[in-house]
């Protein structure tokens, strides 16, 4: 994920060259906005994965943060960084 985030950092992509034409400017702005949204999503996922690793280290992985009960195996298979059981999701 760190590598993917690095690829989306504003200003790193030198392939986006354009003239002052409005249509080109709008396209570049749209692509920059999309990259920023992707980077934000990746940052959020990275935070969740890192928190899951901390729970593994602490021995609390698979335990709901709300009720303290187990998080089902199917839920963890679908979303390994899940912090809550299905009842508290």
JOBEL-V151878 format. One record per helix or strand of 3 or more residues. SS is the DSSP state (~ for helix, > for strand). FROM is the first residue (numbers start at 1). TO is the last residue. If there is no record, write none. Layout:
SS|FROM|TO  SS|FROM|TO
//
This chain:
~|2|7  ~|22|58  ~|73|78  ~|86|88
//
